[in-house]
Structure formats: structure tokens, C-alpha cells
Amino acid sequence: MGASTGMEQGYNIASIEIDLLNLTDFIEDEIDWRNRWCLNYLLGSAARMLEIAIFKISMNLDFNCTLTCAQLKLDRAICKVNRLLERGKITEELADILLDKINQAYTDIEIVKNSL
């Protein structure tokens, strides 16, 4: 859908969305369901915000606020990963992988916002 907007931002946002959805699949393989549901909800919610941003691009509407909302969801996901680590529900190695991927998505969104 990102390519259908005809804008580079749409393609970049779609790429970030795919990365987040792939991350939720990775989490399903690595963390038991009791400890992953909130994290997957937050990441899925951020991905949905990105989908809304793509829709807004296609309608020629302002989408900056939607990107900021996605970043707020990612901030909450970072907090959740840190809580899981503190409680011993995930290993430090897994937390580092998750935090790296979430921070990368956050940074990629910031790059899109700065390109506006």
C-alpha cells in the first residue's frame, strides 16, 4: 500500500510497518503468551498507526500526528521490554535484540517525520 501513495514517505512507512509486524512474529516464537500479549499489542498498535499514516498520505492529509502516536506506542513497548527483563521473564540478550529493533523503528519514523 505504501507504494500506491506515490510518495517516498509512503514506501518508507510501509517498510517500517512490515518490520514491526515481523517483530511481533519473532516475539511469538521467543516469549510465552502470558508475557508477550501486551508487547505484541503495543507493537501491533504502532503498526496500525503507520497504516493510518499511509492512508492519510493517500488522501493528502497531514499524517505527522499519526507518526508521533506510533512513536508513543513504541516508547511504551520499550518500557514493557524493560519490565520483562527486570522481572526475569526474558533474557538480557533477547531484550537487547528487541530494544534494538524497536529503537530502529522509532528512529526510522523520526527520519520520515524530518523529511516532511
C-alpha positions as CSV (number, residue, x, y, z in Angstrom):
1,M,0.0,0.0,0.0
2,G,2.9,2.4,0.7
3,A,3.9,2.3,-3.0
4,S,0.3,3.2,-4.1
5,T,0.6,6.6,-2.4
6,G,3.2,7.7,-5.0
7,M,5.3,9.2,-2.3
8,E,8.6,8.1,-0.9
9,Q,7.3,8.6,2.7
10,G,4.5,6.1,2.0
11,Y,7.0,3.4,0.9
12,N,9.3,4.1,3.9
13,I,6.3,4.0,6.4
14,A,5.2,0.7,4.9
15,S,8.7,-0.7,5.3
16,I,8.7,0.2,9.0
17,E,5.2,-1.3,9.4
18,I,6.5,-4.6,7.9
19,D,9.5,-4.6,10.3
20,L,7.1,-4.2,13.3
21,L,4.9,-7.0,12.1
22,N,7.9,-9.2,11.6
23,L,9.0,-8.3,15.1
24,T,5.7,-9.5,16.5
25,D,6.1,-12.8,14.8
26,F,9.6,-13.1,16.3
27,I,8.2,-12.4,19.7
28,E,5.6,-15.1,19.4
29,D,8.5,-17.6,18.9
30,E,10.6,-16.3,21.7
31,I,8.3,-15.3,24.6
32,D,5.4,-17.3,26.2
33,W,1.9,-15.9,25.6
34,R,1.4,-14.6,29.1
35,N,4.4,-12.3,28.8
36,R,4.1,-11.3,25.2
37,W,0.5,-10.2,24.7
38,C,0.9,-6.6,26.0
39,L,4.1,-6.2,24.0
40,N,2.6,-7.6,20.8
41,Y,-0.5,-5.4,21.4
42,L,1.7,-2.2,21.6
43,L,3.7,-3.1,18.5
44,G,0.6,-4.1,16.6
45,S,-1.0,-0.8,17.6
46,A,2.1,1.1,16.3
47,A,1.9,-0.8,13.1
48,R,-1.8,0.2,12.8
49,M,-0.9,3.8,13.3
50,L,1.6,3.5,10.4
51,E,-1.2,2.0,8.3
52,I,-3.4,5.0,9.1
53,A,-0.5,7.3,8.2
54,I,-0.3,5.7,4.8
55,F,-4.0,6.1,4.3
56,K,-3.7,9.8,5.3
57,I,-0.9,10.2,2.7
58,S,-3.1,8.8,0.0
59,M,-5.8,11.2,1.0
60,N,-3.4,14.1,1.0
61,L,-3.9,14.7,4.8
62,D,-1.5,15.7,7.5
63,F,0.0,12.5,9.0
64,N,2.7,13.8,11.3
65,C,0.5,13.4,14.4
66,T,-0.2,9.8,13.5
67,L,3.5,9.1,13.2
68,T,4.0,10.7,16.7
69,C,1.3,8.4,18.1
70,A,3.2,5.4,16.6
71,Q,6.3,6.6,18.4
72,L,4.5,6.8,21.7
73,K,3.3,3.2,21.3
74,L,6.9,2.2,20.7
75,D,8.0,4.1,23.8
76,R,5.5,2.1,25.8
77,A,6.8,-1.1,24.1
78,I,10.4,-0.2,25.2
79,C,9.1,0.2,28.8
80,K,7.4,-3.2,28.6
81,V,10.6,-4.9,27.4
82,N,12.5,-3.3,30.3
83,R,9.9,-4.6,32.8
84,L,10.0,-8.1,31.3
85,L,13.8,-8.0,31.7
86,E,13.6,-6.7,35.3
87,R,11.2,-9.4,36.2
88,G,13.4,-12.1,34.7
89,K,10.8,-13.1,32.1
90,I,13.2,-12.6,29.2
91,T,17.0,-12.8,28.9
92,E,19.2,-9.8,28.5
93,E,20.2,-11.0,25.1
94,L,16.6,-11.1,23.9
95,A,15.9,-7.7,25.5
96,D,18.8,-6.2,23.6
97,I,17.5,-7.6,20.3
98,L,14.0,-6.3,21.0
99,L,15.2,-2.9,22.1
100,D,17.5,-2.6,19.1
101,K,14.6,-3.4,16.7
102,I,12.1,-1.1,18.4
103,N,14.6,1.7,18.6
104,Q,15.4,1.3,14.9
105,A,11.7,1.6,14.1
106,Y,11.4,4.7,16.3
107,T,14.4,6.2,14.5
108,D,13.1,5.4,11.1
109,I,9.8,7.1,11.9
110,E,11.7,10.1,13.1
111,I,13.6,10.2,9.8
112,V,10.3,10.2,7.9
113,K,9.0,13.0,10.1
114,N,12.1,15.1,9.4
115,S,11.7,14.6,5.7
116,L,8.3,16.4,5.7
